[in-house]
Amino acid sequence: MTRRILIIGLGAVALSAAAPGGETRWQGAVPEVVVYASDLPASALSEFAFWNDPASPGGKLVGTPNTGDELDPPPENDPHVTFAVPVRAGAAYRCWIHMKVGAPKGLSQANKFFVQFTGAVDKADKEILKPRSASYLTAQGPAQVGWTWVACDPAGGDPLVRFRTNGEVTVRLQGGAEGVGFDQFLLSPARFLDKAPPEPVVPK
């Protein structure tokens, strides 16, 4: 299966090598990045599964069954999904998940993901959000069952995600509650910095 990573608004982009420390920075339009869960290989899933859903891009979502148990945040290694996305140094991204909130059961509200990235840094260029560390963003949906866009936010501070270098980074989505699912993952440097996408599916 060919993996689709939708990149919106490429435009003309120029490179500059004049950044401090000789680091290459991008100038010009920075693309929106959307990953469709239906395009992920089975090898990307750990204790998650594909479910059919005609309302989802590609007709599928990725989720976990709900037995009513609670899940722990990183560094605990609970059910997760990993995949690579292209990013650009110097850009500030907002992370969104199109989440399927499941029916609550037992200890689970079926509405939470924890999000981590390789290569993410804070404003002081200190590494943060490293997979399997205690640094992560939380995407917590409402109690209402159904589809919704949910922002990935820190416990406090800056919700924007930055990366040290250009190229591919690994995204790790860890289930924060059994019964939760998703069909799209979005990193937005411009269009959706302040507000979630207005439509269920980000348009091409």
C-alpha positions, 0 to 999 in steps of 0.5 A: 500500500502506498502511504499518502502524506498530503502536503498543502500549499507548497508554493515557491520555497527558498533556502537560506543557510545564514541561520545561526550555527550554519543551520539551514532554514526555510523561507517562503511557504511552509506546507500543511501536513496531513496523514491519513490513518487509512494509509498507514501500514499495519507495522505502524500499529502497536495494539491498535487496529484498523476499523471500517468507517465510511465517513473516514478518509479511505473508509478506515480509522485506527483505534483500540477496543474498549475493555474499560481499563485505563491507559497511562501516559508516556513513558509507559509503553501503552498502545501506540501508532508511529509514522514519519512526516516531513517538517521544516526547521524554524516553522511553528506548527499546531498539532490536530487529531481528527478523533473518534470519541468512543462510548465510555466504559469503566475507567475509560472515557475513550477520548484521549491521545498522547503525542510525541515527536522526534527532533522537537525543541522548545524556543530555547532549542532544548529537546522536548516531546521525545518518544518514550519520555515524560514530555508529551502533548495531550489531545483530549476530546469531549465526552460526547461520542462522535467525530471531532477535531482535537488540538494537541496541547501541553500541560502548560505553556506554548502549544506550538511545536518546533523542530531543530532540523529539516526532514522527516521526524517520527510522530508517536500517538499513544492511546490515552484511553481505550476505545479512542480512534483517529482518521487524520493527523494534521501539523499546521504551520499557518491555516489552523494555528488558532482554530480547528479545520471547519470540515471533517476532512481537510480538503486537498 
